Amino acid sequence: MGIVRTGFDNTTGSDLFRKGVLREIFDTTDHDVPLYYPKVTNDLKTKKLKETSLRMAGLTAASAVAEGGTLALATPTIGTEKTYTQTGFGLAFRMTHKMDYFNVYDLWARWTKDMKNRMREIKDSQVFTMFNGMTSTSLACSTGYDTLAIASATHTGLASGTADNYDNYIDAVPSQTSIETGRYYFKTLIDDNGNLLMADPDQICFHPALWPDITEFLGSEFKVGTANNELNVVRKIGLTPVELPRLTSSTCWWMAAKKDRRYDFNVFTAMEPIMVIKDAPDYTLDKVALSLQYFQYGWGDPRMIEVGNT
């Protein structure tokens, strides 16, 4: 934690903050910080240090029974757990009494206000590390139930064999064909026993660089890039465009069934940012501002996202 002193800008000296020296303080970091993570996650509250979810598949399939025959015993299948352990994120700064007393720009109030923005920034950017690493298995939030990346061609269910496996990675740029492929994925989606699950995609999320393409695909009455009058069926899917400046890859996009109750990308918040202002713990009249919050993020089952490209 650095100490803000009257001469913290050593190139020009402390006279900067005397009345009449500066016309204004121009600070591009002094702005509101929008939060994008609630658009693409379940924003949940908790009072627990750890939240644990258990993956389970219900009873196995029924079968034909011969007259007088014995009914087959159906059993559920217990899978793995996913645990979300709260992590603390915070920051602090200290200002000397002299700096606070003599500067005429109320920098203490300015920077304590700025702490709120820095706390919003760290939360949003941390949550988006999982969406910026959808082919990675080495994220800070770990992986989901099947230990694979969010986007994978080999996701596994809980039944024996491979009939319950699913592929949620198109690996293609957004186009008429790839978006139709995404819809097909949701309409033929299976559960952990390999039975038809099905879902309705309601979002298409994308990096700002893809805004022109996505806008065309969702807005054009006829197929984009053709001279004929074929109907643009993509408009019929009912996708809401979600532009996400937090994405770091200009090719990243995906479709999601965000409104589905089985959508399993989560942020658990145990404590919203708090701020404490107190005297410095020594023989000075300096002040210290501290801010702290607790949250954790991650996913369990990623099948309600069909990743177009990363």
Secondary structure, DSSP 4 states (H G I P E B T S, - for coil): --EE-TT-STTT-GGGGSTTT-S----TT-S-----HHHHSEEEE--SSEEEEEEEE-PPPP----TTPPPPPP--EEEEEEEEE-EEEEEEEEE-HHHHHH-SS-HHHHHHHHHHHHHHHHHHHHHHHHHTTTT-S--TT---TTSS-SS-S-B--SSSSSTT-B--B--S-S-HHHHHHHHHHHHT-B-TTS-B------EEEE-GGGHHHHHHHHH-SB-TT-SS--B-GGGGG-PEEEE-TT---TT-EEEE-TTSTT--EEEEEEEEEEEEEEE-SSSS--EEEEEEEEEEEEES--TTEEEEE-
